[in-house]
Amino acid sequence: RATPDPCTADWNNNGIVNTSDFVAYLNDYNAVQGGGTPTYGDPDIGAPIGVLNTADFVAYLNAFNSGCP
């Protein structure tokens, strides 16, 4: 991720986990999938690293559902 943050669920790094993070992740995912540049960070967070696929989306969903400490 562009800005280090111990909580993956807070994708936009504003200190709050809400639907804005979910939308930010989707936007970054779609940007990279389309060959563009992500705004908040590389959405390739699930195994295998180096391949953007549904495993990355599921990894974010799991992080989002878990929230932040």
C-alpha positions in Angstrom: 0.0 0.0 0.0 1.1 3.5 -0.7 0.7 4.6 2.9 1.7 2.1 5.6 -1.3 1.1 7.7 -1.6 -1.9 9.9 -5.3 -2.2 9.0 -6.0 -3.4 5.5 -9.7 -2.8 6.0 -9.1 0.9 6.2 -8.2 1.1 2.5 -8.3 4.9 2.2 -6.3 5.3 5.5 -8.6 7.8 7.1 -8.9 6.0 10.4 -12.5 4.8 9.9 -13.6 1.6 8.3 -16.8 2.1 6.3 -18.2 1.7 2.8 -15.8 4.4 1.6 -13.0 1.9 2.1 -14.9 -0.8 0.2 -15.5 1.6 -2.7 -11.9 2.8 -2.6 -10.7 -0.9 -2.8 -13.0 -1.6 -5.7 -11.8 1.5 -7.5 -8.2 0.5 -7.0 -8.9 -3.1 -8.1 -10.7 -2.0 -11.2 -8.0 0.6 -12.0 -5.2 -2.0 -11.8 -7.3 -4.6 -13.6 -7.7 -2.2 -16.5 -4.0 -1.4 -16.6 -4.2 1.9 -14.6 -2.7 3.1 -11.4 -4.4 2.7 -8.0 -5.2 5.7 -5.9 -4.6 4.2 -2.4 -2.5 1.1 -2.9 -1.9 -2.0 -4.8 -5.0 -4.2 -4.5 -3.0 -7.4 -5.0 -3.2 -8.5 -1.4 -4.2 -12.2 -1.7 -2.2 -15.2 -2.8 -0.6 -15.5 -5.2 1.0 -12.1 -5.1 1.7 -10.8 -8.5 -1.6 -12.0 -9.9 -4.7 -9.8 -9.5 -7.7 -12.1 -9.3 -10.8 -12.9 -7.2 -8.5 -14.2 -4.4 -7.5 -10.5 -3.8 -11.1 -9.4 -3.7 -11.9 -12.1 -1.2 -8.9 -11.2 0.9 -10.1 -7.6 1.1 -13.7 -8.7 1.9 -12.3 -10.8 4.8 -10.2 -7.9 6.1 -13.2 -5.5 5.7 -15.5 -7.9 7.6 -12.9 -8.3 10.4 -12.5 -4.6 10.8 -9.6 -3.0 12.6 -8.4 -3.4 16.2 
